[in-house]
Amino acid sequence: MEISAVAGATQLLQLNQSTEMMKKAADAQMQMATMVAQVAQQAKPQAGFSVYA
């Protein structure tokens, strides 16, 4: 029984790590999208309003 308990714990740990990786990847994508949006706003001619209002 001990061996299967260790295997189960290992699987759970790996699942947890992959979930963390997914979160980090999603965060990175969000940051990239935000940066792209900011750059796009800056590249536009100023139309009398600012994104940083």
Chimera marker file (.cmm) of the C-alpha trace (Angstrom):
<marker_set name="trace">
<marker id="1" x="0.000" y="0.000" z="0.000" r="1" g="1" b="0" radius="0.5"/>
<marker id="2" x="2.864" y="2.369" z="0.751" r="1" g="1" b="0" radius="0.5"/>
<marker id="3" x="4.144" y="2.296" z="-2.833" r="1" g="1" b="0" radius="0.5"/>
<marker id="4" x="0.787" y="3.236" z="-4.329" r="1" g="1" b="0" radius="0.5"/>
<marker id="5" x="0.387" y="6.041" z="-1.772" r="1" g="1" b="0" radius="0.5"/>
<marker id="6" x="3.755" y="7.480" z="-2.828" r="1" g="1" b="0" radius="0.5"/>
<marker id="7" x="2.833" y="7.125" z="-6.491" r="1" g="1" b="0" radius="0.5"/>
<marker id="8" x="-0.467" y="8.912" z="-5.838" r="1" g="1" b="0" radius="0.5"/>
<marker id="9" x="1.289" y="11.726" z="-3.980" r="1" g="1" b="0" radius="0.5"/>
<marker id="10" x="3.827" y="12.053" z="-6.803" r="1" g="1" b="0" radius="0.5"/>
<marker id="11" x="1.060" y="12.242" z="-9.399" r="1" g="1" b="0" radius="0.5"/>
<marker id="12" x="-0.737" y="14.874" z="-7.331" r="1" g="1" b="0" radius="0.5"/>
<marker id="13" x="2.471" y="16.895" z="-7.024" r="1" g="1" b="0" radius="0.5"/>
<marker id="14" x="3.082" y="16.735" z="-10.781" r="1" g="1" b="0" radius="0.5"/>
<marker id="15" x="-0.516" y="17.772" z="-11.455" r="1" g="1" b="0" radius="0.5"/>
<marker id="16" x="-0.087" y="20.696" z="-9.055" r="1" g="1" b="0" radius="0.5"/>
<marker id="17" x="3.126" y="21.780" z="-10.767" r="1" g="1" b="0" radius="0.5"/>
<marker id="18" x="1.561" y="21.661" z="-14.222" r="1" g="1" b="0" radius="0.5"/>
<marker id="19" x="-1.352" y="23.757" z="-12.920" r="1" g="1" b="0" radius="0.5"/>
<marker id="20" x="1.144" y="26.335" z="-11.640" r="1" g="1" b="0" radius="0.5"/>
<marker id="21" x="2.873" y="26.319" z="-15.024" r="1" g="1" b="0" radius="0.5"/>
<marker id="22" x="-0.470" y="26.896" z="-16.763" r="1" g="1" b="0" radius="0.5"/>
<marker id="23" x="-1.212" y="29.840" z="-14.446" r="1" g="1" b="0" radius="0.5"/>
<marker id="24" x="2.206" y="31.365" z="-15.093" r="1" g="1" b="0" radius="0.5"/>
<marker id="25" x="1.794" y="30.938" z="-18.848" r="1" g="1" b="0" radius="0.5"/>
<marker id="26" x="-1.641" y="32.583" z="-18.715" r="1" g="1" b="0" radius="0.5"/>
<marker id="27" x="-0.242" y="35.460" z="-16.647" r="1" g="1" b="0" radius="0.5"/>
<marker id="28" x="2.573" y="35.936" z="-19.145" r="1" g="1" b="0" radius="0.5"/>
<marker id="29" x="0.092" y="36.002" z="-22.030" r="1" g="1" b="0" radius="0.5"/>
<marker id="30" x="-2.003" y="38.601" z="-20.200" r="1" g="1" b="0" radius="0.5"/>
<marker id="31" x="1.070" y="40.762" z="-19.625" r="1" g="1" b="0" radius="0.5"/>
<marker id="32" x="2.034" y="40.468" z="-23.282" r="1" g="1" b="0" radius="0.5"/>
<marker id="33" x="-1.480" y="41.421" z="-24.403" r="1" g="1" b="0" radius="0.5"/>
<marker id="34" x="-1.455" y="44.415" z="-22.049" r="1" g="1" b="0" radius="0.5"/>
<marker id="35" x="1.924" y="45.562" z="-23.370" r="1" g="1" b="0" radius="0.5"/>
<marker id="36" x="0.770" y="45.202" z="-26.973" r="1" g="1" b="0" radius="0.5"/>
<marker id="37" x="-2.377" y="47.180" z="-26.212" r="1" g="1" b="0" radius="0.5"/>
<marker id="38" x="-0.371" y="49.951" z="-24.534" r="1" g="1" b="0" radius="0.5"/>
<marker id="39" x="2.062" y="50.148" z="-27.448" r="1" g="1" b="0" radius="0.5"/>
<marker id="40" x="-0.856" y="50.272" z="-29.894" r="1" g="1" b="0" radius="0.5"/>
<marker id="41" x="-2.431" y="53.146" z="-27.929" r="1" g="1" b="0" radius="0.5"/>
<marker id="42" x="0.867" y="55.034" z="-27.886" r="1" g="1" b="0" radius="0.5"/>
<marker id="43" x="1.323" y="54.495" z="-31.631" r="1" g="1" b="0" radius="0.5"/>
<marker id="44" x="-2.092" y="56.033" z="-32.380" r="1" g="1" b="0" radius="0.5"/>
<marker id="45" x="-2.215" y="59.772" z="-32.949" r="1" g="1" b="0" radius="0.5"/>
<marker id="46" x="-3.448" y="61.479" z="-29.785" r="1" g="1" b="0" radius="0.5"/>
<marker id="47" x="-7.184" y="62.008" z="-30.219" r="1" g="1" b="0" radius="0.5"/>
<marker id="48" x="-7.626" y="64.306" z="-27.238" r="1" g="1" b="0" radius="0.5"/>
<marker id="49" x="-7.692" y="61.563" z="-24.606" r="1" g="1" b="0" radius="0.5"/>
<marker id="50" x="-5.066" y="59.537" z="-22.817" r="1" g="1" b="0" radius="0.5"/>
<marker id="51" x="-5.026" y="55.889" z="-21.788" r="1" g="1" b="0" radius="0.5"/>
<marker id="52" x="-3.250" y="56.964" z="-18.592" r="1" g="1" b="0" radius="0.5"/>
<marker id="53" x="-6.141" y="59.190" z="-17.499" r="1" g="1" b="0" radius="0.5"/>
<link id1="1" id2="2" r="1" g="1" b="0" radius="0.2"/>
<link id1="2" id2="3" r="1" g="1" b="0" radius="0.2"/>
<link id1="3" id2="4" r="1" g="1" b="0" radius="0.2"/>
<link id1="4" id2="5" r="1" g="1" b="0" radius="0.2"/>
<link id1="5" id2="6" r="1" g="1" b="0" radius="0.2"/>
<link id1="6" id2="7" r="1" g="1" b="0" radius="0.2"/>
<link id1="7" id2="8" r="1" g="1" b="0" radius="0.2"/>
<link id1="8" id2="9" r="1" g="1" b="0" radius="0.2"/>
<link id1="9" id2="10" r="1" g="1" b="0" radius="0.2"/>
<link id1="10" id2="11" r="1" g="1" b="0" radius="0.2"/>
<link id1="11" id2="12" r="1" g="1" b="0" radius="0.2"/>
<link id1="12" id2="13" r="1" g="1" b="0" radius="0.2"/>
<link id1="13" id2="14" r="1" g="1" b="0" radius="0.2"/>
<link id1="14" id2="15" r="1" g="1" b="0" radius="0.2"/>
<link id1="15" id2="16" r="1" g="1" b="0" radius="0.2"/>
<link id1="16" id2="17" r="1" g="1" b="0" radius="0.2"/>
<link id1="17" id2="18" r="1" g="1" b="0" radius="0.2"/>
<link id1="18" id2="19" r="1" g="1" b="0" radius="0.2"/>
<link id1="19" id2="20" r="1" g="1" b="0" radius="0.2"/>
<link id1="20" id2="21" r="1" g="1" b="0" radius="0.2"/>
<link id1="21" id2="22" r="1" g="1" b="0" radius="0.2"/>
<link id1="22" id2="23" r="1" g="1" b="0" radius="0.2"/>
<link id1="23" id2="24" r="1" g="1" b="0" radius="0.2"/>
<link id1="24" id2="25" r="1" g="1" b="0" radius="0.2"/>
<link id1="25" id2="26" r="1" g="1" b="0" radius="0.2"/>
<link id1="26" id2="27" r="1" g="1" b="0" radius="0.2"/>
<link id1="27" id2="28" r="1" g="1" b="0" radius="0.2"/>
<link id1="28" id2="29" r="1" g="1" b="0" radius="0.2"/>
<link id1="29" id2="30" r="1" g="1" b="0" radius="0.2"/>
<link id1="30" id2="31" r="1" g="1" b="0" radius="0.2"/>
<link id1="31" id2="32" r="1" g="1" b="0" radius="0.2"/>
<link id1="32" id2="33" r="1" g="1" b="0" radius="0.2"/>
<link id1="33" id2="34" r="1" g="1" b="0" radius="0.2"/>
<link id1="34" id2="35" r="1" g="1" b="0" radius="0.2"/>
<link id1="35" id2="36" r="1" g="1" b="0" radius="0.2"/>
<link id1="36" id2="37" r="1" g="1" b="0" radius="0.2"/>
<link id1="37" id2="38" r="1" g="1" b="0" radius="0.2"/>
<link id1="38" id2="39" r="1" g="1" b="0" radius="0.2"/>
<link id1="39" id2="40" r="1" g="1" b="0" radius="0.2"/>
<link id1="40" id2="41" r="1" g="1" b="0" radius="0.2"/>
<link id1="41" id2="42" r="1" g="1" b="0" radius="0.2"/>
<link id1="42" id2="43" r="1" g="1" b="0" radius="0.2"/>
<link id1="43" id2="44" r="1" g="1" b="0" radius="0.2"/>
<link id1="44" id2="45" r="1" g="1" b="0" radius="0.2"/>
<link id1="45" id2="46" r="1" g="1" b="0" radius="0.2"/>
<link id1="46" id2="47" r="1" g="1" b="0" radius="0.2"/>
<link id1="47" id2="48" r="1" g="1" b="0" radius="0.2"/>
<link id1="48" id2="49" r="1" g="1" b="0" radius="0.2"/>
<link id1="49" id2="50" r="1" g="1" b="0" radius="0.2"/>
<link id1="50" id2="51" r="1" g="1" b="0" radius="0.2"/>
<link id1="51" id2="52" r="1" g="1" b="0" radius="0.2"/>
<link id1="52" id2="53" r="1" g="1" b="0" radius="0.2"/>
</marker_set>
